[in-house]
Amino acid sequence: MSFITHIPGIQPFQPAEPAPVQKGVGVLGLHEGRTLLLAMNRVAHARPVAACDLSPEKIAATRRELPDLFYTSEYDELLKRPDVDIVAIYTPDQQHGEHIARAFAAGKDVLCTKPLVNSLDDAARILAAGRASGRKLMVGQSTRFFEPFQRQRRDFAAGACGDLELADAHYIHRMDWFYEKSPWAATETDWVFLGLSHPLDLLRWYLGPIESVHAFGRRSDLGARFGVQGFDLYTVNVRSADGRLGRALGHYGCHELPSARNCIELMLYGSRGTSLAQYHDMRYLRTAPDGTEVREDSLYALRHYYFNSEVHGMHYGEFANYLEHFARALVDGTPHAPGLEEGVEVVCLMEAARRSARSGEPVALAPLLEQVGLGHG
Ligand SMILES: NC(=O)c1ccc[n+]([C@@H]2O[C@H](COP(=O)([O-])OP(=O)(O)OC[C@H]3O[C@@H](n4cnc5c(N)ncnc54)[C@H](O)[C@@H]3O)[C@@H](O)[C@H]2O)c1
C-alpha cells in the first residue's frame, strides 16, 4: 500500500478574490444557512446580501457575525430586493416546495439544500414553476462537493475505474441530537428524503437514470423513542436504465463505529479499478493501475477550508464549492449540476424507495416521472 501524506499544490486557506461580476445571495433559514453565509469568503462569483429567519435569536446571532447584511423575518421582504439574484433555501424539508415556487415567481434563481422537496406534488409544482419562470435551480448536494468525492469523480471521468459495474453508497448517522434541535425531522419528513438524499443522489450521479428500486425499511428503537413517523433504517437496491446495479443504506438510530465506517461513503467498482470516497474523514482510496492501494488523506491540508477548523462535519467547504459552481455558471452561462430536472428525478427515486419499503415490492420509476412532468411519452 502506498500513502500520500502530503498533497503537492495544496496551499493554506486564503479567502477568494472577488470575481468582476458577482451574484447577490439571500439566504432563507439560518441554521445550515448560516454555514453558507460564513463560507462565502471562499466564493468568487457570489456575495452575501440578505438573510431571513423566523427566529429573532437566529437573526441576532448571524447579525453579530455578519453585521452588514439586510435581515428580515419576512420572506417576501427578501424576495423583493433587487440585490438578491440567488435565493438560497435552508428551511425544513417540507417547506422547500413553497419557498422555491415563491422564489421563481419573484424572478430569482434558486439554490436549494437537499432534499430538493419531499413529495411528488411539490416536485411537480417546482418543475412547472421553474419552467414557467425560465430561472435556474441547483440542488445543494453537499456530498458531491466534498473533497474526496470531487477527486473520485475526476478520476472516474478520466477512466480510472473503467466501466462502472456496481456503486455502493451509505449515509449512517445517529440522530437523537437532530430530533432535539429540529423536531420536524421526526414528524414532517421521512429519512428517505432527509438522509438517503445523499447516497441516492450519488447513485443517480454515477449510474444515470434509474429504472427500478427495491427497498426495505424499519424503525429503530431510537427512532421510535423520538416518534419518527416513517422508517429511519433503509436498504435500497437500484437498477439503472442501462442495467447497472447500485445499493444505498441509511440508518439514523444506530450506535456509530466511526473508525470502521465513515458516515457517508461511496464505493465504485469498475472493470479497471475500485475507489472509495469518505465523509467526514476526508479520505479517498483507490486502486492504481498495477493494483496498488493508494490512500489520499487531505484532512489536515484542507480542514480549515472544509470545516473552518471546527469539529468534523460542518459543511463550509462543500457549500462554498456548490455555490461557486452555480454562481459561476449563472455569470458565464455554462452548465451546472444537479439542476432542476435531475433534482426532481432524484426526488422520484427517493419516493420510489419509500413506496417500495412500505409495500415490500419493487417500484418502477417511469410512472412517478410521468406524474411530476418528466415523462418521455
Ligand atoms: N449536508 C447538507 O447539505 C445538510 C445538512 C443538514 C441539513 N440540511 C438541510 O437543510 C435544511 C435545514 O436543516 P437545519 O438542520 O438547518 O434545520 P433547523 O431546524 O436547524 O433550521 C431551520 C431554520 O429555518 C428557520 N425557518 C423555518 N421556517 C421558516 C420560514 N418559513 N421562514 C424563514 N425561516 C424559517 C428556522 O427558524 C430555523 O432557524 C433541511 O432541509 C435539511 O435537510 C442539509
The ligand as a Gaussian input file, in Angstrom:
#p B3LYP/6-31G(d) Opt

LIG

0 1
 N      -25.419000      18.256000       4.147000
 C      -26.375000      19.153000       3.953000
 O      -26.411000      19.750000       2.908000
 C      -27.381000      19.416000       5.024000
 C      -27.069000      19.188000       6.375000
 C      -28.059000      19.438000       7.318000
 C      -29.317000      19.875000       6.941000
 N      -29.592000      20.072000       5.614000
 C      -30.923000      20.520000       5.183000
 O      -31.049000      21.900000       5.484000
 C      -32.405000      22.192000       5.817000
 C      -32.422000      22.879000       7.171000
 O      -31.868000      21.997000       8.134000
 P      -31.333000      22.575000       9.530000
 O      -30.573000      21.484000      10.180000
 O      -30.700000      23.884000       9.312000
 O      -32.751000      22.774000      10.255000
 P      -33.073000      23.686000      11.530000
 O      -34.409000      23.227000      12.028000
 O      -31.921000      23.660000      12.486000
 O      -33.131000      25.152000      10.952000
 C      -34.156000      25.616000      10.112000
 C      -34.171000      27.134000      10.220000
 O      -35.196000      27.617000       9.333000
 C      -35.955000      28.603000      10.038000
 N      -37.280000      28.625000       9.425000
 C      -38.238000      27.678000       9.486000
 N      -39.308000      28.052000       8.750000
 C      -39.013000      29.263000       8.218000
 C      -39.721000      30.165000       7.365000
 N      -40.929000      29.859000       6.909000
 N      -39.116000      31.325000       7.030000
 C      -37.872000      31.639000       7.488000
 N      -37.151000      30.821000       8.303000
 C      -37.724000      29.645000       8.660000
 C      -35.967000      28.132000      11.496000
 O      -36.246000      29.193000      12.398000
 C      -34.539000      27.607000      11.636000
 O      -33.623000      28.624000      12.032000
 C      -33.158000      20.881000       5.784000
 O      -33.830000      20.734000       4.557000
 C      -32.075000      19.834000       5.906000
 O      -32.430000      18.611000       5.296000
 C      -28.646000      19.870000       4.655000

